[in-house]
């Protein structure tokens, strides 16, 4: 196959992959991306690993001989910084996002994403998450369908991306998402001043500036396998309760406080309560550092006792930096590409939606 594949100079689709200390998982992902039934795509990997085991590195380098793959090696950039770097290096008209611990669920994953943009009013799409190992179903499926990728009154994103009904939504995820280049040229990229929840900054700007007939979409027919037990990455699920709470604090002050300053000030006490509630919920459901009932009880008690003094300590740090350094930058821009001969994105005929993904032979 290698002798028949050439590097596409102007691919229709660019797949942007963020990778950090997961070279084995990255190799599995690259093998499945190369097996996609699609005639015009590239894969741009922002590879930031500080640990590169030789055997896993060799597997990645073997796969990277395929001219459709480009690997950009960098020191750690943070979540949004790595995504923005990948976008700026990409050449496709459609950007599709997936991280190194995830996998496309079918060979027509890219084609399914691309189908949605036959309507130029579609500004971005998120597909369905399929957890592996399988998670418990939503306690209230109707609530999940109603609130998928929406924001509550505090402008905190409600995800519910495992739900099964497609609809127009208010936000986009960072994985299993597809966004036309024209959307990012118009609204900018992701704010880099938050260590968590980096996706909403773009959604806030899209919702503020889009026309009434333009929309974001959740499409459950575009499925991505989310591998929850792959070690490495940013290891969010292994954080302590206070460390996770500080990340949420930073997001609220740098992102919510910037885009919704009046709401943030008026509802400030509610944000303190929300962080306590959300972090306790995270300890009890998502955290891998608090396995076992007693660890969860102790961590919950620790959050209740320490959050308020920690909050005011973090607030003092944040105010000091704000006075000394100023407000962090927002809405990083993507330069416009020169116009091409074909004015509209070519969208292939809809692929069959019946076949499951079959793994290619191991490298």
PyMOL commands that set and color helices and strands:
alter all, ss='L'
color gray80, all
select helices_A, chain A and resi 2-4+23-34+54-63+79-89+109-118+141-147+181-187+200-209+236-238+241-259+261-266+268-285+293-325
alter helices_A, ss='H'
color red, helices_A
select strands_A, chain A and resi 13-19+41-47+69-73+94-99+102-104+122-132+150-151+157-158+167-169+177-180+215-227
alter strands_A, ss='S'
color yellow, strands_A
deselect
rebuild
show_as cartoon
